[in-house]
Structure formats: C-alpha cells, structure tokens
Amino acid sequence: MMNGYEKHSFDDEPEPGSFVKAFDAFPKSKPQYVTRTAGGGKWTVAMALVSLVLVWAELGTWWRGTENHTFAVEKGVGHSMQINLDIVLRMQCKDLHVNVQDASGDRILAASRLQEDATNWAQWVDNKGVHKLGRDTHGKVVTGAGFHDEGFGEEHVHDIVALGKKKPKWSKTPRIWGRGPADSCRIYGSLDLNKVQGDFHITARGHGYAEFGEHLDHNAFNFSHIVNELSFGPFYPSLVNPLDRTVNVAENHFHKFQYFMSVVPTVYTVGHSHSASRTIFTNQYAVTEQSHQINERMVPGIFFKYDIEPILLTVEESRDGYLTFLIKVINVLSGVLVAGHWGFTLSDWVKEVIGRRRRQQSQGMIGNEKGSYHD
C-alpha cells in the first residue's frame, strides 16, 4: 500500500528492466493474447516444406548455370590434329596393319607411332560380349580409356572442364594370368595427322596394300573389336566420346566395319562473376556405323572415316555470384512467408464464416426468428 493505493501492473506497460522493448518498432502480442491453433501449425509445416523445395530448386538452377552455344567460322588455319586411339582386336598384333590415308595424299604408318600390347579377349569382355573391366576410385575404367559417367553427353560444362583438366595418362595393359597364349592385340596411343578429311583403318597383313610375302591366311581374320577411346584433339581420358566403350563382334572372317565421323572443333568455357574463366579446347564428333559381310575380293577390316567441319562451336557457361544467389533465396523465402500468411488468414476467415452460418442454421431449427420458443 502506498498512500491508500495499490500498485497495479498494467498489460500495456513495459516490464521492469525492459526499457528498449517500449520502443520496439515491431511490438509483439502478449502471450495471454495468443491462441495456438492446429490450423496454424499445419500452415507452418506446409510453408517449411514449400520453402525447402523452392530453395533446393533455386540451388539446382544456380549450380547448372546458364549455357550459351555459339557457332562461328573457325578462325585461323590449323595444319595438324591429334587423334587418340585405344582399341582391342581379336587378332595377333603381328597380323595387323594400322594406317592413315588422308585427302592430301599422305599415307601415315600409324603402327610405328602407336603402342601394341598382346592381351586376351576374355580380359576385356564377358561371355555376353559386354565390357567387363572395373572402375577406379574416380569412376574411370582401369584402362585409362576415358570410361566415365561424365563427358560430352548431358553433363554440365563445369564438369566437362573440371574433368578435362585432369592429367592425361594411358594405363597399362592388364597382365595375362594363366589364360594361355595371347589371342588379341591392344593398340593405343596418340599421333598427329593432317587436319583434313582422312581414313584411319586397320586391316590384315597382306591385304589392302601390295606387300610381298605378307599374305595372311583368311582363317586368321577376326575383326571383332572394342573401342576404349577414340577422340580428336588433346587427350582428355576422363571425357566420354560417342565410340568409347563400343564392342563390335564380327560374325565371319570377311567382315568390314565402317565408322563415318563428322568432327566439330569445340571450346568449353566456364565463367563466374566471382572468379576467372576456365577453358578447354577439344573436338566433338557425330558418328554413324555400317558393318556387313563382304566377299573375298574386297578388303576386310575396320575403317574410321573422318571429316573436319569448318566451324567452331563455343559452349559457355555462366553462373551468378554468391551474393546474387543469396538475394534470390531471400526473395523466395519472403514470398513463401507472405503467401503463407495470406493463406492462413483467408482459411481462418472461411472457417469463421462457415461456423457462423452453421450456428445460425442450428438456432433457426429450434427457435423462431427472434430466438424465442413456441408455446
């Protein structure tokens, strides 16, 4: 008691020691004035789920970036082009000839520039004719031939550039363990060719070229083959090309395999607003294949016919900076909060209107219009 009056504490007065709260620009409701409802909890859960989905979608869009594809006439004149080959044939190495004949008339003895290793067919494919070599810790097949889930397909440019920066290296041929004599030959390596239309072919000894005393018995022909790697330009073993991991089996001795390739020089560029761009120069190619049995007057073998397109494809990927991405996420969350607030308010108003009508209908059934009962 003080001077006959009790000291009362009013709800609208700030609590002792909370002087700052009295000047809060966003005053909060008192706990006794707040009613927790099941509907409010449901809307909160729904808003959280929607926010999570939208933020995840925004993150995916940011990670993929924006790709721009530009075609232009290739500037400058290139005189040479590297070709990378890793192929296994079901014949002895001594019975094979690997040559290149291009449109300029040059004939290149590719066998002298490529490496040949004896191997066994069973080490590369299973009984169903499927490539069976395992993968290393990076997901690449142990041959080093470039079998990877990433590559020139539907992958993002930043993945292609990152894989292309890996150090190129040809792996060793698997050792022959208790499988008898070698029945196949692995031919692999890189060589420089003229940057013109050409024909890279593998034929049998004494067939296709007039060589005295080098004729091979026809029963030794078996041009079944596995293409581990076939690419043009710098050797990027982690990038997949259309013919990589191709297994083709010859059904007879005189069989001719033809691959028609259209090579397009390609530049992949990744640019970020917060870092320098990264670029790799490579080549893509489209390929069609024909294989059929031929008669003994024709030359069996494997023929890769390639043509260089006079265009340059530039694929550039750009991605927003971290601050821009953060602002977009904040906008998404703000929009969800506003929409959720209006949704909760409208649903609460609808429930109130429906409840009021139901109460009026109930009163009308048991009383008159004034609410009094009949005698």
Secondary structure, DSSP 8 states (H G I E B T S, - for coil): -BTTB-----TTS--TT-TGGGG-SS----GGG----HHHHHHHHHHHHHHHHHHHHHHHHHHH-EEEEEEEE--S---EEEEEEEEEESS-GGGEEEEEEETTS-EE-GGGTSEEEEE-GGGTB-TTS-B---B-TTS-BTT-S---S-BSSS--HHHHHHHHTS-----------SS-S--EEEEEEEEEEESS-EEEEEEETTSSS--TT----GGG----EEEEEEEESS--TTSB-TTTTEEE--SSSSEEEEEEEEEEEEEEEEEETTEEEEEEEEEEEEEEEEEEE--TTS--EEEEEEEE-SEEEEEEEEE--HHHHHHHHHHHHHHHHHHHHHHHHHHHHHHHHHHHHHHHHHHHHHS-TTS----
